[in-house]
Amino acid sequence: MRTGRRATTVSMAALATALGLAGLTGLASAPATAVTLTDASTPSALTGMWAWGNPIDPATDARGTGDAAFDPAALAAFASAHRLQTVYLSVPWAADQGEFATWLPAAVSALHGAGVTTVAALGGDPAWATQPELAATWTRTALATAPFDAIQFDVEPWVGATDDQLPGIVAQLGTMYDTAAQAAGGVPVGADLPWWLQAKAQPGGSGTLFQTLLPHLDSVAIVAFSDHADGDDGIVALARPAAAAASAAGLPFSVGVETDSPQVAGGAGATFGDDTAAVLEAQTAIVRSELSGLTGYRGVTVEHLLSWQALLAR
């Protein structure tokens, strides 16, 4: 992982577009002028993002979302402007077919060129938990299509499940991760896991459900959606037990925060989407201060590119 900030030269137009700052929008149409972004005395705590979407026209491919922000150059500009170290880039089924076969390798290469050290293929279907061979097929295809550094699963079969169903679900996920890891052939496999799995005891007194999954993974993104760092319901309190467990297990981990709308996130208290970019930066700086002393800490990851850009533009 890159730990420092390097000087980067970009055009003012690219900077305005990448940052999405209202104060810079007037520069987007101005003639390109070189500007150098130098090391900051207080670098952002935000080191990664989930990037759900693609630039493919849905009229030509039903998997397309038509989002220009996912054009390789636009992705690279945003990642460079925010000094991102990790990007989880969504990959559809049959990634080696149609325009995705061209876009994905170009996007991954552009992100690498922008200084991103880990570009992970992001995917997940709840059905994969009970059909791990599908996860393996998706993994093999993703890695054959583009030079990804890792695989990242966002498979959430616990949605709507009862507590007594969770141990069985976790066992299925462990099998799925292992099956995908075999298909990955040594490429690291990570997963998004909710903070509350650390609060669920594994039957028989053998740790927690969160700890049960760690031996099957190479890294973990701890999802702790809250719009403030402190307090009993703040990001730090939610994420700390899972972060400590990941650290003790020797796994690199990041802490995930939300920037989507309250309607999508499940309430205003779960997201920075109705706050400001300054609030996001300030609160995640507290998270870094509280958790960065744990071995394996890799920063704060933002959910997700488009909503983060919308927040920056306000």
N, C-alpha and C positions, 0 to 999 in steps of 0.2 A: 504493500500500500504506500502511496505517496503521502508523506506527512507534512511537507512544506508547501508554500505557495510559490509558483514560479512566475516570472514576468511573462506576459502574453501580449502580443500585438494583434489588435483586431480593428476593423473599421468602426467609426462611430455609428453607422447605420446598423451594422451587425450587433454592436453592443446594445443599442436601443431595443432592437427586436428581441435579442436573447434575454435581456433583463426584464423586459416587459414593463419598464418604469414609465409612469405617465409623464414625469418630468423630462424624459428623454425622447418622447415620441416625436417631437419636432425635428429631432436629429435624424430620424429614420429616412427622411427624404433628402437630407442634405448630402452634398458630395462626400465621398468616402475620405476620411481623414484618419491617419494613424494615431492611435492612442495606446499607451502602455499601461497595463494593469500590473502594479508591482506588489510586492509582499505587503500584507496588511499586518498591523501590530496585533490585531485581534481577529483572527480568521473565524469564519462562520463555523458553527457547530454542525451545519448541514453538509453531509459528505456523500449522500446518495439519494436516489429517487427510484420509485416505481414508474415505469413508462408504459402505460396501457394505451395502445392505439397504433396506427400506421397511416401512411400517406396514400394508400392504395384506394383508387376510386371504387366505391361500392357498386357502381353501375357496371363495372367490368369484372368484379370479384366480390361475391357476397361477404367475404371475410374482411373486406376493406372498410375503413372508417373515414378515409378522406381527410385526415388531419395534417395540415401543412407543417405543423410543429415537429412532425416526425420525419420530414425530409432530412437526409443525412447531414447536410450542411447546417440546417437549423438545429438539429440535435447537438451537433458538435459545438456550435456557437453557445448554446445555452449551458452545456456541460462545462465548457471552458470558462465562461463568465462566472460560474458558481463554483469552480474548482472542485467538481465532483470526482470522487474516487471510484464510486460504484453506481452502475445503472442496471436496473432490472428491466430488460426490454421484452415486451410481450411477443410471443411467437405462436402463431396459429397451428392448428393441425395441418399436416401436409405442407410444411413450410418450404419444401423444395419444389413446389408447383406454382405456376403463374408468376406474377410480378413479385411475389414475396421472395422468390429465388434470386432475384436481382437486388431488391431493396435491402434485405437482411444483411448480406455480406458488406454492402456499401455502408450501411448504418453502423455496423460493428467496427469496421475499419475507421470510419470517421470519428467515432467516439474514442477509439484508441489513439488516433492522431491528436485528439483534443486533451489527452492526458488522463483519460479514464483508465484505471488499471484493471478493473473487473467489470466486464460487460457480461451479464448473465442472461441466459434464455429463460424468460419468465412464462410460466404456464400453469394451468391447473383446472381440472374438471373434477367435481366431487365424485363422479363415477370411477375415476382412476383409483380411488381408495379400495374399491372392491374388484377392480380389473387392472392390476398393476402392470400387466403386459402392455396395456395401452400407454401408460406412462413411459415404459421402456421404448416403445415405438416412437413416441413423440420426441423423446430424448435423442435417440439415434438420428432421427431426421434433422432435428435442430442443429446438432453438432456437425452433421454432414453438409449443412447448408451455409453456415457462417462460422467464423473463428471465435466462437464464444469461449470465455474463460471459465464459466461455471454454469450450473443449472440451478434455477430457483423455482421452487414449487409454492404455489399459493392454492392449496387444496384444502377446503374447509367443509368436510363432511359432517362436522358437529353442529352446523346450523339447524336448529329445530330439534336437536337430540336431547335426551334426558341424561341426568348424571349417571344413571346405571348403564347407559349405552356407551359412555365415553371410553372406558377401558378397551372395549372391543374395537371401537373406531381407531384408537391410538395404535392398537396392535396391527390393524390393517394398514395404517399409514407407515409404520415401521417396515412392513413388508414391501410396500410400494417404493419407499425411499431406497431400500436395498436392491430391489429389482431395477430401478432406474440407475443406481450407481453402477451396477454390472454393465448396463448398456452404455454408460458414460465412459467406461474404460479408463478411469483415473481422473477424469475431469471432476472437480469438486461439486458436490450436491448440497444445496442449502434449502431452507424452507422458511416461510412466514408462519410464526406460531403466536397465538394470543397470550398475553401475560397471565391470564387466569388459569391456564393449564398448570402453572406452578402451584396454584392453590388447591388443586385436585389431587388427593392422595391416590396412589396406585393400590388397588386391593392387595392385601397381604402385608402391608407395611413396608413395601420396597421402594420408598421414595415417592415422587410425584409423577403425574402423567407427562409433564414437561420433561423431567429428567429421563423418563423412559425412552423418549424419542431422540435424545442427544447422541447416543452411540451410533445412530443410523445416519447422522448428518456431519457435514464438514463446516457448517456455519449456520447461524440462525438470525433472523430478523424478528425481534420481539415487538409485536404489535401492541402498543399502549396508547390508544387514542384518547387524548384529553387535551383541552385547550389551555392548560396551565401546568407548570412544573411542580409546584409545591402543594402541600396538603394531602390528606388521606386519599383523595381521588385524583391526585396529580400524577403526571407522567413518571416522576421519580419513584413515588411510593408504589405505583402499579408495576413498573418495570424492574425495580431493584431485585426482588427475590429471584425472578427468572434470569436476570443478568448475572447475579451471583452464582446461580447454578450453572449457567453456560461457562462462566469464567472458571469455575472449579473443575469443569469437565474438559477444559482446554480448548473450547470452541470460540472462534471469533464471533462477535455479535454486534448488531446495531439495534437502535431503538427506533421504531416506526411511529410517525405522527401523521395526522390527517389534515388535508387542506380543502377537501371537497365541501359541498354545501351541507348545512345541518340536516336537510331533508335526506340526503344520501348517507350521511355519516351516522344518523340515528340520534340527532340532537345537537344543539349548539355547544354543549359542554364537551362534545367528543371531537371537535374540529376547530382548526384555526381559520376555516373558510369564511367565517363572518367577522374575523378580526382584521389585522393588518400584517404586512410583511415584517414590520418592526416588532410586533408582538411575537410573531413566530421566531424571529432571531433571538429576542431577549429570553424567551422561555426555554428555548432549546440550548441556549448558552448555560442556563442553570442545570439542565440535564447533563451537559458535558462536565460541568464542574463537580457534580455529585457522583457521576458514574465512571468518569474516565480513568479513575484510579484502579479499576478492575482490569485485570489482565484479559486481553482479547477485545476490549472496547474498540469499535470501529466507527463511532459517530452516530449521527441521527439521519434516518432515511425518510424522505418525504413521499407521501401518498397524495397526489401523483402529478406527473408533469403538467397536464393541462390545467388542473385546478390550481397548482402552484403558480403557473404563469398568470392565471386570472387574478390571483391574490396580489401578485407583484404589479399588475397593471392598474390596480385601484388607487 
